Amino acid sequence: MKKRIYLDYSATTPVLPEVASLMEKIAVDHFGNPSSHHQEGREAKAHREKAREIIAASIGALPEEIFFTSGGTESNFLGITGLSKALASKGRHLITSSIEHSSVLGAFKALEDQGFLVTYLPVTSLGMVEPESLAQAIRDDTILVSIMLANNEIGTIQPIQELARIATERHLVFHTDAIQAYPHLPLDVNVLQVDALSLSAHKVYGPKGVGAIYLRRGIPFSPMSKGGEQERKIRPGTENVAGIAGFGKAVEILVKEREREATRTRVLRDQLKNGLFENITQTILNGDPDKRLPNNVNISFREADGESILIHLDLEGIACSMGSACSAGALEPSHVLLALGRTPREAKSAIRFTLGKYTKEEEINHVVKVLPPFIRQLRSTSSMSRIA
Ligand SMILES: *Cc1c(COP(=O)(O)O)cnc(C)c1O
Protein backbone atom coordinates (compact mmCIF):
# COMPACT_ATOMS: atom_id res chain seq x y z
CA MET A 1 0.00 0.00 0.00
CA LYS A 2 1.11 3.53 -0.80
CA LYS A 3 2.22 5.54 2.23
CA ARG A 4 -0.50 7.93 3.32
CA ILE A 5 -0.08 11.65 3.78
CA TYR A 6 -1.77 12.86 6.97
CA LEU A 7 -2.65 16.56 6.94
CA ASP A 8 -5.35 16.61 9.62
CA TYR A 9 -3.36 17.25 12.80
CA SER A 10 -6.00 19.66 14.11
CA ALA A 11 -8.50 16.78 14.19
CA THR A 12 -6.10 14.62 16.16
CA THR A 13 -2.43 13.63 16.42
CA PRO A 14 -0.75 10.25 16.77
CA VAL A 15 0.42 9.29 20.27
CA LEU A 16 4.21 9.64 20.57
CA PRO A 17 6.06 6.35 21.16
CA GLU A 18 7.51 7.67 24.46
CA VAL A 19 3.97 8.53 25.58
CA ALA A 20 2.58 5.12 24.59
CA SER A 21 5.31 3.22 26.42
CA LEU A 22 4.83 5.21 29.63
CA MET A 23 1.07 4.64 29.42
CA GLU A 24 1.57 0.92 28.98
CA LYS A 25 3.94 0.72 31.94
CA ILE A 26 1.43 2.51 34.17
CA ALA A 27 -1.63 0.58 32.99
CA VAL A 28 0.09 -2.77 33.49
CA ASP A 29 2.54 -2.26 36.35
CA HIS A 30 1.51 0.87 38.26
CA PHE A 31 -2.19 0.12 38.08
CA GLY A 32 -3.10 1.22 41.61
CA ASN A 33 -5.98 3.52 42.46
CA PRO A 34 -4.40 6.89 43.27
CA SER A 35 -6.84 7.30 46.18
CA SER A 36 -5.64 4.06 47.85
CA HIS A 37 -3.42 4.18 50.92
CA HIS A 38 -0.80 1.62 49.97
CA GLN A 39 2.25 1.49 47.78
CA GLU A 40 0.35 0.75 44.55
CA GLY A 41 -1.92 3.71 45.24
CA ARG A 42 0.99 5.99 46.08
CA GLU A 43 2.77 5.06 42.83
CA ALA A 44 -0.29 5.87 40.76
CA LYS A 45 -0.76 9.13 42.63
CA ALA A 46 2.87 10.09 42.00
CA HIS A 47 2.38 9.62 38.24
CA ARG A 48 -0.79 11.70 38.31
CA GLU A 49 0.84 14.50 40.31
CA LYS A 50 3.93 14.57 38.11
CA ALA A 51 1.69 15.14 35.09
CA ARG A 52 -0.17 17.88 36.97
CA GLU A 53 3.11 19.68 37.72
CA ILE A 54 4.32 19.46 34.11
CA ILE A 55 1.04 20.74 32.70
CA ALA A 56 0.74 23.51 35.30
CA ALA A 57 4.30 24.70 34.61
CA SER A 58 3.64 24.67 30.86
CA ILE A 59 1.02 27.43 31.24
CA GLY A 60 2.48 29.30 34.22
CA ALA A 61 -0.13 27.91 36.65
CA LEU A 62 0.08 26.22 40.04
CA PRO A 63 -0.45 22.43 40.19
CA GLU A 64 -3.53 22.95 42.38
CA GLU A 65 -5.10 25.03 39.60
CA ILE A 66 -5.12 22.09 37.14
CA PHE A 67 -8.06 19.63 37.06
CA PHE A 68 -8.05 16.55 34.83
CA THR A 69 -11.09 15.73 32.68
CA SER A 70 -12.12 13.30 29.95
CA GLY A 71 -10.99 15.68 27.21
CA GLY A 72 -11.37 19.09 25.65
CA THR A 73 -15.13 18.82 25.27
CA GLU A 74 -15.61 18.12 28.96
CA SER A 75 -13.11 20.83 29.95
CA ASN A 76 -15.07 23.40 27.98
CA PHE A 77 -18.46 22.23 29.21
CA LEU A 78 -17.37 21.85 32.83
CA GLY A 79 -15.51 25.17 32.89
CA ILE A 80 -18.21 27.28 31.27
CA THR A 81 -21.10 25.65 33.13
CA GLY A 82 -19.37 25.36 36.51
CA LEU A 83 -18.32 29.01 36.48
CA SER A 84 -21.63 30.36 35.14
CA LYS A 85 -23.66 28.50 37.77
CA ALA A 86 -21.39 29.57 40.58
CA LEU A 87 -21.72 33.22 39.50
CA ALA A 88 -25.46 33.15 38.72
CA SER A 89 -26.41 35.13 41.83
CA LYS A 90 -24.56 38.15 40.32
CA GLY A 91 -26.27 37.99 36.93
CA ARG A 92 -27.20 35.68 34.09
CA HIS A 93 -25.66 37.27 31.00
CA LEU A 94 -22.82 35.47 29.22
CA ILE A 95 -20.66 36.42 26.22
CA THR A 96 -18.93 34.20 23.68
CA SER A 97 -18.04 34.39 19.97
CA SER A 98 -19.88 33.04 16.95
CA ILE A 99 -16.91 30.91 15.82
CA GLU A 100 -16.37 28.74 18.92
CA HIS A 101 -15.94 24.98 18.85
CA SER A 102 -19.18 22.99 19.09
CA SER A 103 -18.30 21.95 22.67
CA VAL A 104 -18.35 25.61 23.76
CA LEU A 105 -21.46 26.48 21.75
CA GLY A 106 -23.15 23.38 23.18
CA ALA A 107 -22.40 24.46 26.74
CA PHE A 108 -23.87 27.92 26.09
CA LYS A 109 -26.94 26.43 24.39
CA ALA A 110 -27.57 24.29 27.48
CA LEU A 111 -27.20 27.38 29.70
CA GLU A 112 -29.68 29.30 27.52
CA ASP A 113 -32.17 26.51 28.14
CA GLN A 114 -31.62 27.09 31.86
CA GLY A 115 -32.47 30.78 31.72
CA PHE A 116 -29.07 32.35 30.99
CA LEU A 117 -28.82 34.91 28.21
CA VAL A 118 -25.93 34.59 25.76
CA THR A 119 -24.45 37.18 23.38
CA TYR A 120 -22.57 35.67 20.42
CA LEU A 121 -20.03 38.25 19.24
CA PRO A 122 -19.57 38.59 15.48
CA VAL A 123 -16.12 38.34 13.89
CA THR A 124 -14.44 40.31 11.10
CA SER A 125 -14.11 38.81 7.61
CA LEU A 126 -10.71 37.47 8.75
CA GLY A 127 -12.25 35.80 11.79
CA MET A 128 -11.15 38.22 14.51
CA VAL A 129 -13.23 39.20 17.53
CA GLU A 130 -12.91 42.97 17.87
CA PRO A 131 -12.16 44.19 21.40
CA GLU A 132 -14.64 47.09 20.97
CA SER A 133 -17.44 44.67 20.22
CA LEU A 134 -16.73 42.84 23.48
CA ALA A 135 -16.63 46.13 25.41
CA GLN A 136 -20.00 47.13 23.92
CA ALA A 137 -21.64 43.79 24.70
CA ILE A 138 -20.88 43.91 28.43
CA ARG A 139 -23.94 44.71 30.58
CA ASP A 140 -24.47 45.18 34.30
CA ASP A 141 -25.57 41.56 34.65
CA THR A 142 -22.73 40.03 32.58
CA ILE A 143 -20.77 37.42 34.56
CA LEU A 144 -18.58 35.46 32.15
CA VAL A 145 -16.82 35.73 28.79
CA SER A 146 -15.48 32.73 26.85
CA ILE A 147 -13.47 33.29 23.67
CA MET A 148 -11.19 30.74 22.05
CA LEU A 149 -7.48 31.43 21.75
CA ALA A 150 -7.10 29.98 18.24
CA ASN A 151 -9.78 28.66 15.94
CA ASN A 152 -9.74 25.00 14.95
CA GLU A 153 -11.03 25.55 11.41
CA ILE A 154 -9.30 28.70 10.20
CA GLY A 155 -6.43 28.95 12.69
CA THR A 156 -7.12 32.59 13.55
CA ILE A 157 -5.38 33.67 16.78
CA GLN A 158 -7.52 36.07 18.83
CA PRO A 159 -6.16 39.06 20.76
CA ILE A 160 -6.90 37.19 24.01
CA GLN A 161 -4.77 39.37 26.26
CA GLU A 162 -6.68 42.46 25.16
CA LEU A 163 -10.07 40.75 25.34
CA ALA A 164 -9.32 39.33 28.80
CA ARG A 165 -8.19 42.75 30.02
CA ILE A 166 -11.52 44.28 29.01
CA ALA A 167 -13.38 41.51 30.85
CA THR A 168 -11.19 41.69 33.96
CA GLU A 169 -11.52 45.46 34.23
CA ARG A 170 -15.27 44.92 34.45
CA HIS A 171 -14.76 42.14 37.06
CA LEU A 172 -15.93 39.39 34.72
CA VAL A 173 -14.59 35.85 34.65
CA PHE A 174 -12.74 35.02 31.43
CA HIS A 175 -12.47 31.49 30.01
CA THR A 176 -10.55 30.51 26.88
CA ASP A 177 -10.52 27.32 24.83
CA ALA A 178 -6.75 27.03 24.24
CA ILE A 179 -6.93 23.53 22.77
CA GLN A 180 -5.74 24.48 19.27
CA ALA A 181 -3.27 27.12 20.40
CA TYR A 182 -1.43 24.90 22.90
CA PRO A 183 0.35 22.72 20.30
CA HIS A 184 1.92 25.79 18.65
CA LEU A 185 2.11 28.80 20.96
CA PRO A 186 3.73 29.35 24.35
CA LEU A 187 0.96 30.20 26.84
CA ASP A 188 1.03 31.80 30.27
CA VAL A 189 -2.19 32.30 32.19
CA ASN A 190 -0.74 35.27 34.07
CA VAL A 191 0.39 37.03 30.92
CA LEU A 192 -2.95 36.31 29.23
CA GLN A 193 -4.83 37.22 32.44
CA VAL A 194 -7.39 34.47 31.97
CA ASP A 195 -9.27 32.79 34.85
CA ALA A 196 -10.00 29.48 33.16
CA LEU A 197 -8.40 27.68 30.22
CA SER A 198 -9.17 24.34 28.50
CA LEU A 199 -6.61 21.84 27.17
CA SER A 200 -6.84 18.47 25.40
CA ALA A 201 -4.16 15.75 25.28
CA HIS A 202 -4.86 14.29 21.85
CA LYS A 203 -4.08 17.55 20.03
CA VAL A 204 -0.53 17.49 21.46
CA TYR A 205 0.47 13.87 20.66
CA GLY A 206 -1.08 12.50 23.85
CA PRO A 207 -3.98 10.06 24.22
CA LYS A 208 -7.61 10.70 23.33
CA GLY A 209 -10.11 10.99 26.16
CA VAL A 210 -7.90 13.08 28.47
CA GLY A 211 -8.01 16.81 29.05
CA ALA A 212 -7.48 19.44 31.69
CA ILE A 213 -8.99 22.67 32.84
CA TYR A 214 -7.05 25.43 34.55
CA LEU A 215 -9.13 27.27 37.15
CA ARG A 216 -7.54 30.29 38.83
CA ARG A 217 -7.10 29.69 42.55
CA GLY A 218 -10.10 30.73 44.65
CA ILE A 219 -12.48 31.23 41.73
CA PRO A 220 -16.11 30.27 42.56
CA PHE A 221 -17.09 26.98 40.92
CA SER A 222 -20.11 24.62 40.91
CA PRO A 223 -19.06 21.07 39.99
CA MET A 224 -21.26 19.28 37.46
CA SER A 225 -21.14 15.85 39.05
CA LYS A 226 -21.05 14.73 42.66
CA GLY A 227 -19.41 11.70 44.16
CA GLY A 228 -15.87 11.11 45.34
CA GLU A 229 -13.26 13.58 46.42
CA GLN A 230 -11.11 13.25 43.29
CA GLU A 231 -9.77 16.42 41.66
CA ARG A 232 -10.78 18.31 44.78
CA LYS A 233 -14.47 17.48 44.08
CA ILE A 234 -14.42 19.53 40.87
CA ARG A 235 -14.36 16.34 38.79
CA PRO A 236 -15.07 13.23 40.88
CA GLY A 237 -14.35 9.68 39.68
CA THR A 238 -11.25 7.45 39.63
CA GLU A 239 -8.74 9.11 37.36
CA ASN A 240 -7.45 7.79 34.04
CA VAL A 241 -3.94 7.62 35.51
CA ALA A 242 -2.24 6.14 32.43
CA GLY A 243 -3.89 8.72 30.19
CA ILE A 244 -3.06 11.59 32.52
CA ALA A 245 0.58 10.50 32.77
CA GLY A 246 0.67 10.18 28.97
CA PHE A 247 -0.67 13.72 28.71
CA GLY A 248 2.12 14.88 31.04
CA LYS A 249 4.80 13.14 28.99
CA ALA A 250 3.40 14.60 25.76
CA VAL A 251 3.51 18.11 27.27
CA GLU A 252 7.07 17.60 28.55
CA ILE A 253 8.12 16.89 24.95
CA LEU A 254 5.86 19.63 23.52
CA VAL A 255 7.45 22.35 25.63
CA LYS A 256 10.94 21.37 24.44
CA GLU A 257 10.07 21.16 20.75
CA ARG A 258 7.20 23.60 20.24
CA GLU A 259 9.11 26.65 19.06
CA ARG A 260 11.31 24.74 16.61
CA GLU A 261 8.34 22.78 15.28
CA ALA A 262 6.28 25.93 14.81
CA THR A 263 9.05 27.43 12.67
CA ARG A 264 9.41 24.25 10.64
CA THR A 265 5.68 23.78 10.00
CA ARG A 266 5.21 27.45 9.11
CA VAL A 267 7.70 27.09 6.25
CA LEU A 268 5.97 23.96 4.92
CA ARG A 269 2.52 25.48 5.40
CA ASP A 270 3.51 28.55 3.38
CA GLN A 271 4.89 26.29 0.68
CA LEU A 272 1.55 24.46 0.53
CA LYS A 273 -0.47 27.67 0.57
CA ASN A 274 1.63 29.39 -2.10
CA GLY A 275 1.76 26.26 -4.26
CA LEU A 276 -2.01 25.94 -4.26
CA PHE A 277 -2.63 29.66 -4.81
CA GLU A 278 -0.19 29.81 -7.72
CA ASN A 279 -1.67 26.80 -9.47
CA ILE A 280 -5.39 27.13 -8.81
CA THR A 281 -7.58 30.10 -9.76
CA GLN A 282 -10.58 31.42 -7.81
CA THR A 283 -9.29 30.52 -4.39
CA ILE A 284 -10.02 32.32 -1.11
CA LEU A 285 -7.88 31.99 1.99
CA ASN A 286 -10.19 31.60 4.98
CA GLY A 287 -8.90 33.30 8.13
CA ASP A 288 -6.24 35.89 8.88
CA PRO A 289 -3.12 35.61 6.67
CA ASP A 290 -0.76 36.55 9.53
CA LYS A 291 -2.43 36.07 12.89
CA ARG A 292 -2.96 32.38 12.37
CA LEU A 293 -1.61 29.06 13.62
CA PRO A 294 1.61 28.08 11.85
CA ASN A 295 0.22 24.69 10.78
CA ASN A 296 -3.14 25.75 9.33
CA VAL A 297 -4.27 26.59 5.81
CA ASN A 298 -7.97 26.71 4.95
CA ILE A 299 -8.97 27.47 1.37
CA SER A 300 -12.29 27.81 -0.44
CA PHE A 301 -11.97 26.52 -4.02
CA ARG A 302 -14.86 28.39 -5.64
CA GLU A 303 -17.14 26.33 -7.88
CA ALA A 304 -15.69 23.07 -6.58
CA ASP A 305 -17.41 20.89 -4.02
CA GLY A 306 -15.42 20.36 -0.83
CA GLU A 307 -16.79 16.91 -0.23
CA SER A 308 -15.70 15.75 -3.70
CA ILE A 309 -12.23 17.19 -3.08
CA LEU A 310 -11.99 15.46 0.28
CA ILE A 311 -13.03 12.07 -1.14
CA HIS A 312 -10.66 12.40 -4.09
CA LEU A 313 -7.72 13.32 -1.87
CA ASP A 314 -8.51 10.43 0.45
CA LEU A 315 -8.39 8.04 -2.52
CA GLU A 316 -5.06 9.65 -3.48
CA GLY A 317 -3.79 8.80 0.00
CA ILE A 318 -4.12 12.31 1.44
CA ALA A 319 -6.08 12.97 4.66
CA CYS A 320 -7.42 16.49 5.19
CA SER A 321 -10.74 17.90 6.29
CA MET A 322 -13.68 20.12 5.45
CA GLY A 323 -13.93 22.62 8.26
CA SER A 324 -13.69 20.75 11.53
CA ALA A 325 -13.71 17.01 12.06
CA CYS A 326 -16.76 17.33 14.27
CA SER A 327 -18.97 19.03 11.70
CA ALA A 328 -17.56 17.13 8.73
CA GLY A 329 -20.11 14.34 9.09
CA ALA A 330 -22.93 16.82 8.65
CA LEU A 331 -23.50 18.46 5.30
CA GLU A 332 -24.25 21.83 6.85
CA PRO A 333 -21.83 24.58 5.82
CA SER A 334 -19.38 25.48 8.57
CA HIS A 335 -20.74 28.02 11.07
CA VAL A 336 -17.24 29.51 11.26
CA LEU A 337 -16.99 30.19 7.53
CA LEU A 338 -20.53 31.61 7.42
CA ALA A 339 -19.57 33.94 10.30
CA LEU A 340 -16.69 35.30 8.15
CA GLY A 341 -19.25 36.21 5.49
CA ARG A 342 -18.61 33.30 3.12
CA THR A 343 -21.68 32.22 1.13
CA PRO A 344 -22.93 28.69 1.85
CA ARG A 345 -21.49 27.59 -1.52
CA GLU A 346 -18.08 29.10 -0.72
CA ALA A 347 -18.20 27.52 2.72
CA LYS A 348 -18.92 24.11 1.22
CA SER A 349 -15.92 24.44 -1.10
CA ALA A 350 -13.48 24.83 1.80
CA ILE A 351 -10.70 22.41 2.64
CA ARG A 352 -8.56 22.56 5.78
CA PHE A 353 -5.01 21.23 5.74
CA THR A 354 -3.28 21.05 9.13
CA LEU A 355 0.36 20.07 9.33
CA GLY A 356 2.28 18.45 12.17
CA LYS A 357 5.38 16.77 13.50
CA TYR A 358 5.67 14.12 10.79
CA THR A 359 4.84 16.34 7.79
CA LYS A 360 7.61 16.33 5.17
CA GLU A 361 8.39 18.58 2.24
CA GLU A 362 7.86 15.75 -0.31
CA GLU A 363 4.34 15.33 1.02
CA ILE A 364 3.55 18.99 0.51
CA ASN A 365 5.01 18.86 -3.01
CA HIS A 366 2.82 15.86 -3.76
CA VAL A 367 -0.37 17.68 -2.69
CA VAL A 368 0.60 20.72 -4.77
CA LYS A 369 1.05 18.38 -7.74
CA VAL A 370 -2.18 16.37 -7.50
CA LEU A 371 -4.74 18.92 -6.33
CA PRO A 372 -4.71 21.60 -9.10
CA PRO A 373 -5.55 19.25 -12.01
CA PHE A 374 -8.31 17.67 -9.95
CA ILE A 375 -9.89 21.05 -9.14
CA ARG A 376 -9.80 22.00 -12.84
CA GLN A 377 -11.45 18.71 -13.74
CA LEU A 378 -14.10 19.15 -11.04
CA ARG A 379 -14.90 22.67 -12.22
CA SER A 380 -15.17 21.68 -15.88
CA THR A 381 -17.52 18.77 -15.11
CA SER A 382 -19.68 20.90 -12.84
CA SER A 383 -19.97 23.65 -15.47
CA MET A 384 -20.76 20.99 -18.13
CA SER A 385 -23.55 19.59 -16.01
CA ARG A 386 -24.93 23.10 -15.63
CA ILE A 387 -24.98 23.56 -19.44
CA ALA A 388 -26.60 20.14 -19.90
C1 LIG B 1 -10.49 19.26 19.54
C2 LIG B 1 -11.06 20.49 20.11
C3 LIG B 1 -11.96 20.45 21.18
C4 LIG B 1 -12.49 19.15 21.76
O1 LIG B 1 -11.49 18.41 22.41
P1 LIG B 1 -11.72 16.83 22.60
O2 LIG B 1 -10.57 16.41 23.47
O3 LIG B 1 -11.65 16.23 21.22
O4 LIG B 1 -13.04 16.62 23.23
C5 LIG B 1 -12.44 21.65 21.68
N1 LIG B 1 -12.03 22.83 21.17
C6 LIG B 1 -11.17 22.91 20.15
C7 LIG B 1 -10.75 24.25 19.65
C8 LIG B 1 -10.67 21.75 19.58
O5 LIG B 1 -9.83 21.83 18.54
The ligand as an SDF file (V2000), in Angstrom:
LIG
                    3D

 15 15  0  0  0  0  0  0  0  0999 V2000
  -10.4880   19.2550   19.5440 C   0  0  0  0  0  0  0  0  0  0  0  0
  -11.0630   20.4910   20.1090 C   0  0  0  0  0  0  0  0  0  0  0  0
  -11.9650   20.4520   21.1820 C   0  0  0  0  0  0  0  0  0  0  0  0
  -12.4930   19.1530   21.7560 C   0  0  0  0  0  0  0  0  0  0  0  0
  -11.4940   18.4150   22.4060 O   0  0  0  0  0  0  0  0  0  0  0  0
  -11.7210   16.8280   22.6010 P   0  0  0  0  0  0  0  0  0  0  0  0
  -10.5750   16.4110   23.4750 O   0  0  0  0  0  0  0  0  0  0  0  0
  -11.6500   16.2320   21.2230 O   0  0  0  0  0  0  0  0  0  0  0  0
  -13.0370   16.6220   23.2350 O   0  0  0  0  0  0  0  0  0  0  0  0
  -12.4350   21.6510   21.6810 C   0  0  0  0  0  0  0  0  0  0  0  0
  -12.0300   22.8310   21.1680 N   0  0  0  0  0  0  0  0  0  0  0  0
  -11.1670   22.9110   20.1470 C   0  0  0  0  0  0  0  0  0  0  0  0
  -10.7540   24.2540   19.6460 C   0  0  0  0  0  0  0  0  0  0  0  0
  -10.6690   21.7450   19.5790 C   0  0  0  0  0  0  0  0  0  0  0  0
   -9.8290   21.8310   18.5410 O   0  0  0  0  0  0  0  0  0  0  0  0
  1  2  1  0
  2  3  1  0
  2 14  2  0
  3  4  1  0
  3 10  2  0
  4  5  1  0
  5  6  1  0
  6  7  2  0
  6  8  1  0
  6  9  1  0
 10 11  1  0
 11 12  2  0
 12 13  1  0
 12 14  1  0
 14 15  1  0
M  END
$$$$
